[in-house]
Amino acid sequence: MKPIRNSAKAIIIEHDKILLTKNIDDFGFFYLFPGGGQEHSEELKDAVKRECLEEIGQEVIVGELVYVREYIGKNHEFSAWDSGFHQVEFYFMCSLASNAPLFGDGTNPDQDQVGVEWIELQQLDEIRLYPRALGKSIKRNELELRYFGDVN
């Protein structure tokens, strides 16, 4: 049995836009929140900082925890290859530490990542965003602490 993985993610919103990583798979482009796996002996806030450097090439200031989501692969659309995966994701409100131009030149982007992109909040329903439930909540400006459970 595989262990449950913790993941720390950033929600970065500026001027009615959200910063997401742009990725590609066999179905086209999809978007994710910057962040990733927590390492042993690493606090979640430190994981968010490290992952943002790796994926978006920017240092972030980590704020409050606002969402917790579980992903149990066998229950979702990618169960054919993701059935053994179980991840608990912690989403923090963050801001960019500097006003430096954003080039998406992270030190260690994810395998499917092709860049980073600012997306208008009103367009979140028009893109393939994971988790979708979180995008809908952000679009409605529901930024209080919420446990989503196993949703996609």
Sequence and secondary structure as in RCSB ss.txt:
>XXXX:A:sequence
MKPIRNSAKAIIIEHDKILLTKNIDDFGFFYLFPGGGQEHSEELKDAVKRECLEEIGQEVIVGELVYVREYIGKN
HEFSAWDSGFHQVEFYFMCSLASNAPLFGDGTNPDQDQVGVEWIELQQLDEIRLYPRALGKSIKRNELELRYFGD
VN
>XXXX:A:secstr
    EEEEEEEEEETTEEEEEEEEETTEEEEE SEEE  TT  HHHHHHHHHHHHHS  EEEEEEEEEEEEEGGG
STTHHHHTT EEEEEEEEEEESS        SS  TTEEEEEEEEGGGGGGS EESHHHHHHHHTT  S EEEEE
  
